[in-house]
């Protein structure tokens, strides 16, 4: 799917949806268009921003295995 973006040099462009996160993280775009309107990077919530917060939380348990979760909690209580 193509997404309309405004690059950091203020040029309008269309990109493939799978490279959106990369362009946000490398600050190569300043805005992209959702169905609800334009999203300004740094002002509005974006997928890359959400993932950053989750990655910084080192206590998050990613593995959904009951035994592992119980052992992890027991070891860290």
N, C-alpha and C positions, 0 to 999 in steps of 0.2 A: 504494500500500500504506500502511496506517495503522501508525504507530509510537506506542507508549505512552511518554509522557514525564512527568517531574516538572518543573514550571516553577519559576522562582526564588522564587515566592511559596508553594512547597510544595503547589501544586494539581496533581492528576493530570489529564492531557489526552491526546488522540490527535491526531497531526498527520500530514500527508502526508509521505512519505519524501523528496520533493524539497526540502522546506524545512528538513530536519534540520541541514545544514551552516550555514545562515544563523542558525538559533537558537543553535547552539553558539558560533559566532563572536561573536554579540551578547550572549552570556551570559544568554539568556532562559530557558534550561533548565539544570538541574543534573544530571539523569540521563535516560537513555533505555533502553528495554528491547530487547535483542537476543534471538535464540533461545536463546543460552547464559546469559542472565540480565541483570541491570541493569548499566549502564555509568555510572560516575560521571565527569563532566566534570572534567578536571584530574588525575585519578588514573589512569584507563585510557586506552589509546591510542584515538584517534578519527580518522575520515577527515580532518577539518579540520586536526587537528594534523599529520598526515602531509603534507598538501599545503603547510602553512606551511613546514615544513622544506625541502621541495623548492623552494619559491619563493625562499627565502633563498639557495640555492646558485646563485650567478650563473654558475658555470662549467658548469652543466648544459647539454647540447645537446639541444634539444627537436626540432629538425628531423631527420628520419631520411633524409638525402640524403648518400650517400657522398662526393660531390664537396665539398659544403659542410663536412662533418665533416673531411675531409682538409685543406682550406684553413684551417679554424678552428684545427686542431691545429698546422699548420705556422706560422701567424701567431702563435700563443701559446706556442711552445716556446722 
